[in-house]
Amino acid sequence: MAEAQISILSSKDIELLHEKTLEILMDPGVAVLSTKALAVLESCGAEIDSKAMRASIPESLVKWTLKKLPKKVTLAARDPRRDMVAPRHGPPFMATNGTAVYMTDLVTGVKRRTTSRDLKDFMVLCDAMGPLDYVWPIVTAHDAPEKTHAVDELAISLLNTTKHVQGEAMSAAEASTQIEIASTIAGSAEDLAKRPLFSVIQCPICPLEFERGSIEATMEFAKAGIPVVSMSMALCGLTSPVTLASTIAIINAENIASFAISQATKAGAPVIYSSESTAPNMMTGEIHYGALEGVLLASASAQMAHHYGVPSMVGGFC
């Protein structure tokens, strides 16, 4: 079966982007709004400005980080026949999107806020859909307590699909609770680490900032062996420079900085290089997922991940 591939970066482009990434990671460095994350970075050789809460990541730490990254990541499922191993040679794994806050009621046709029952129904439907390899919680469970959305959505998803689930957490406490829930389903924390039934997307705040709750959640997941997808969401000319080359460098720097924190927390922690970056509508400032830049940035991000020998996940809409 023939496969189409898009490559926009030459070997020289990749090397230049890596060099520019190293410059960015040292100056200006990255904002890390967590004393815990700054401490683990400092223990591995980063230069820390505690007052400004910034870290300058030297080339030596980047090299150490890249050596520690696992080259393959298992994304397990309750049904072992649906386990995934990334990277995959062949067509990419496909997932749903998430987490919508409104839907059209299937009976009345009226737009309304989504509920936990809606999420359960969608997960049952997704479980039966062959083309979907793994799932995100498609809708938000508004009837759950406000501060436990991600926990409730993970639990509902895991209980109603046999496929791998990908979610998120916004604090270390939330991450710990998710790990506890999945450990109960897997059998134990050790079983979960061997076959992680869920993974998480933890997004840096572009440009080059890691919010406290999210990065401390990343550290908890690293310790538990839960794969972390460090999804950069740069917007050309809005949150990143307007040029594609500069935006790719920002994406690369955010991913490597996230990897450094994960590996400094626990060497060998599973991570996935990721970008869902694109251009905004310059008339409105809205995200323009249909922009041609989105395809080019996704392709370039996948090439950089391949250069470092790590799995990648890039955003795309079909």
Residue pairs with C-beta under 8 A, 6 or more apart in sequence:
3 90
3 91
6 295
6 299
7 299
7 303
8 296
8 299
8 300
8 303
9 17
9 248
9 299
9 300
9 303
9 304
13 245
14 303
14 304
14 307
17 245
17 248
17 249
17 252
17 304
18 252
18 304
18 307
20 249
21 249
21 252
21 253
21 256
22 59
22 62
24 208
24 249
24 250
24 253
25 56
25 57
25 58
25 62
25 253
25 256
25 257
26 56
26 57
26 58
26 59
27 56
28 54
28 208
29 47
29 49
29 54
29 55
29 56
29 57
29 208
30 54
30 55
30 57
30 208
30 209
30 210
30 253
30 254
30 257
31 52
31 53
31 54
31 208
31 209
31 210
32 38
32 41
32 53
32 54
32 55
32 209
32 210
32 215
32 261
33 53
33 209
33 210
33 211
33 212
33 215
34 53
34 210
34 212
34 215
34 216
35 50
35 53
36 216
36 219
37 210
37 215
37 216
37 219
37 261
38 46
38 48
38 50
38 53
38 55
40 219
40 261
40 264
40 265
41 48
41 55
41 57
41 61
41 260
41 261
41 264
42 48
42 55
43 264
44 61
44 64
44 260
44 263
44 264
45 58
45 60
45 61
45 64
46 55
46 56
46 57
46 58
46 61
46 260
47 55
47 56
47 58
48 54
48 55
48 56
49 55
49 56
55 257
57 256
57 257
57 260
61 260
62 256
62 260
64 263
65 256
65 259
65 260
65 263
65 264
66 256
66 259
66 308
68 263
68 267
68 268
69 259
69 263
69 271
69 308
69 309
69 310
70 268
70 269
70 270
70 271
70 310
71 309
71 310
72 85
72 86
72 87
72 311
73 85
73 86
73 227
73 270
73 271
73 272
73 311
74 83
74 84
74 85
74 195
74 196
74 270
75 83
75 84
75 85
75 86
75 93
75 134
75 164
75 166
75 196
75 199
75 227
76 83
76 84
76 164
76 195
76 196
76 197
77 83
77 84
77 134
77 162
77 163
77 164
77 197
78 158
78 161
78 162
78 163
78 185
78 197
79 162
79 163
80 195
82 133
82 162
82 163
82 164
83 164
83 195
84 93
84 133
84 134
84 164
86 93
86 272
86 311
86 313
87 306
87 311
87 312
93 133
93 134
94 131
94 132
94 133
94 318
95 132
95 133
95 134
95 135
95 136
95 166
96 122
96 126
96 132
96 135
96 136
96 138
97 136
97 138
97 317
98 136
98 137
98 138
98 139
99 136
99 137
99 138
99 139
99 140
99 153
100 114
100 138
100 139
100 140
101 113
101 114
101 139
101 140
101 142
102 111
102 112
102 113
102 114
103 111
103 112
103 114
103 118
103 139
104 110
104 111
104 112
105 111
105 112
113 140
113 142
114 139
114 140
114 141
114 142
115 139
115 141
115 142
115 143
116 141
116 143
116 144
116 152
116 156
118 139
118 141
119 137
119 138
119 139
119 140
119 141
119 153
119 156
119 157
119 160
120 156
120 160
122 138
122 139
123 135
123 137
123 138
123 156
123 157
123 160
123 161
124 160
124 161
126 132
126 135
126 138
126 161
126 163
127 135
127 160
127 161
127 162
127 163
132 163
133 163
133 164
134 163
134 164
134 165
134 166
135 157
135 161
135 163
135 164
135 165
135 166
136 165
136 166
136 167
137 153
137 154
137 156
137 157
137 165
137 167
140 149
140 153
141 149
141 152
141 153
141 156
144 152
144 153
145 152
148 174
150 167
150 168
150 169
150 170
150 174
150 178
151 174
151 177
151 178
151 181
153 167
154 165
154 167
154 178
154 181
154 182
154 198
155 181
157 165
157 167
157 198
158 165
158 181
158 182
158 185
158 197
158 198
159 185
164 197
164 198
164 199
165 197
165 198
165 199
166 198
166 199
166 200
166 201
166 229
167 178
167 198
167 199
167 200
167 201
168 200
168 201
168 202
168 203
169 175
169 178
169 200
169 202
169 214
169 217
169 220
169 221
170 213
170 214
170 217
171 213
171 216
171 217
172 213
172 216
172 217
172 219
172 220
174 213
174 217
175 200
175 216
175 217
175 218
175 220
175 221
176 220
178 198
178 200
179 189
179 192
179 220
179 221
179 224
179 226
182 192
182 196
182 197
182 198
182 226
183 189
183 191
183 192
185 197
186 192
186 195
186 197
189 224
192 224
192 225
192 226
193 224
193 225
194 225
196 225
196 226
196 227
196 270
198 226
199 226
199 227
199 228
199 229
199 270
199 272
200 217
200 218
200 221
200 226
200 227
200 228
200 229
201 229
201 231
201 274
202 214
202 215
202 217
202 218
202 221
202 228
202 229
202 230
202 231
202 258
203 214
203 230
203 231
203 232
203 233
204 210
204 230
204 232
204 254
204 257
204 258
205 211
206 232
206 233
206 234
206 235
206 239
206 240
206 250
206 254
207 234
207 239
207 240
207 250
207 254
208 250
208 253
208 254
208 257
210 257
210 258
210 261
215 258
215 261
218 228
218 230
218 258
218 261
218 262
218 265
219 261
219 262
219 265
221 227
221 228
221 269
222 228
222 261
222 262
222 263
222 265
222 266
222 269
223 265
223 266
223 269
225 269
225 270
226 270
227 270
227 271
227 272
228 258
228 262
228 269
228 270
228 271
228 272
229 271
229 272
229 274
229 313
230 254
230 255
230 258
230 259
230 271
230 272
230 273
230 274
231 274
231 275
231 276
231 313
231 315
232 250
232 251
232 254
232 255
232 274
232 275
232 276
232 277
232 301
233 239
233 275
233 276
233 277
234 240
234 247
234 250
234 251
234 254
234 275
234 277
234 297
235 277
235 278
235 279
235 280
235 287
236 242
236 243
236 244
236 247
236 277
236 278
236 279
236 280
236 293
236 297
237 279
237 280
237 282
238 280
238 285
240 246
240 247
240 250
240 251
240 277
241 247
241 250
244 293
244 296
244 297
244 300
247 277
247 297
248 297
248 300
248 301
248 304
251 275
251 277
251 297
251 300
251 301
251 304
252 301
252 304
255 273
255 274
255 275
255 304
255 305
258 271
259 271
259 310
262 269
262 271
263 269
263 271
271 310
272 310
272 311
272 312
272 313
273 301
273 304
273 305
273 308
273 310
273 311
273 312
273 313
274 301
274 312
274 313
274 314
274 315
275 297
275 298
275 301
275 314
275 315
276 298
276 314
276 315
277 294
277 297
277 298
277 301
277 315
278 287
278 288
278 289
278 291
278 293
278 294
278 297
279 288
279 291
279 293
279 294
280 286
280 287
280 288
281 287
281 288
288 294
289 315
289 317
290 317
294 315
294 316
295 316
298 314
298 315
298 316
299 314
301 312
301 314
302 312
302 314
305 311
305 312
306 312
